[in-house]
Amino acid sequence: VNECETKQHDCDPRAMCRDEAVGYSCHCPFGFADISPNSTRPGRVCIQREFHQNSVYGSMNFHRKSRDCGGRPGIVAWTNQPQ
């Protein structure tokens, strides 16, 4: 059974579902942060990253468990700075 084709999976609606030999895997797409509560089951909760260039958020780094940043719930600020 291909759970991805039959929609028998619990991936986030924005995540990519990949059929595996046994079961399936979920992956958040580029530009989305994976904040799934269970690290062994990624791709279940994907939120859109927000890029702030030359702003008050410019020095903030993306943190896996961050859900609020700059007072905007559900938005994660990130930079292209190496961590």
C-alpha positions as CSV (number, residue, x, y, z in Angstrom):
1,V,0.0,0.0,0.0
2,N,1.3,3.5,-0.9
3,E,0.1,5.6,2.0
4,C,1.1,8.8,0.1
5,E,-1.1,8.1,-2.9
6,T,-4.0,6.9,-0.8
7,K,-3.7,9.8,1.7
8,Q,-3.4,7.3,4.6
9,H,-0.6,9.3,6.3
10,D,-0.3,11.9,9.0
11,C,2.1,14.3,7.2
12,D,1.5,18.0,7.5
13,P,-0.6,19.2,4.5
14,R,2.4,21.2,3.3
15,A,4.9,18.3,3.8
16,M,6.2,16.0,1.1
17,C,5.2,12.4,1.7
18,R,7.7,9.8,0.5
19,D,6.7,6.1,0.0
20,E,9.2,3.8,1.6
21,A,9.7,0.0,1.3
22,V,7.9,-0.2,4.7
23,G,5.6,2.7,5.5
24,Y,6.3,6.3,4.5
25,S,8.3,9.4,5.6
26,C,7.3,13.0,5.8
27,H,9.6,16.0,5.0
28,C,8.9,19.7,5.4
29,P,9.6,21.6,2.1
30,F,12.2,24.2,1.6
31,G,11.3,27.4,3.4
32,F,9.4,25.6,6.1
33,A,10.6,24.7,9.6
34,D,9.9,21.3,11.0
35,I,8.5,21.8,14.6
36,S,7.1,18.3,14.9
37,P,6.9,17.4,18.6
38,N,8.4,13.9,18.1
39,S,11.8,14.1,16.5
40,T,11.5,10.4,15.3
41,R,8.4,11.4,13.2
42,P,9.5,14.5,11.2
43,G,7.2,16.4,8.8
44,R,4.1,16.3,10.9
45,V,4.1,20.0,11.8
46,C,5.6,22.4,9.2
47,I,5.5,26.2,9.6
48,Q,6.6,28.8,7.1
49,R,10.0,30.4,7.9
50,E,10.2,34.2,7.7
51,F,13.4,35.9,6.5
52,H,14.2,39.3,7.9
53,Q,17.0,41.0,6.2
54,N,18.4,44.2,7.7
55,S,15.7,44.4,10.3
56,V,15.4,44.2,14.1
57,Y,15.1,40.4,13.6
58,G,18.3,40.2,11.6
59,S,20.4,38.6,14.3
60,M,17.8,36.0,15.3
61,N,18.5,32.4,14.4
62,F,16.1,29.7,13.7
63,H,15.6,27.3,16.6
64,R,13.9,23.9,16.0
65,K,11.4,24.3,18.9
66,S,10.7,28.0,18.5
67,R,7.0,28.7,17.7
68,D,6.9,32.4,18.5
69,C,9.3,35.1,17.4
70,G,9.0,38.8,17.6
71,G,5.5,38.6,19.0
72,R,4.1,36.9,15.9
73,P,2.8,33.4,16.8
74,G,3.5,30.7,14.3
75,I,6.3,32.6,12.5
76,V,10.0,31.6,12.9
77,A,12.6,34.2,12.1
78,W,15.8,33.0,10.5
79,T,18.9,34.3,8.8
80,N,21.3,33.0,6.3
81,Q,24.1,33.5,8.8
82,P,26.1,30.3,9.6
83,Q,25.2,28.9,13.1
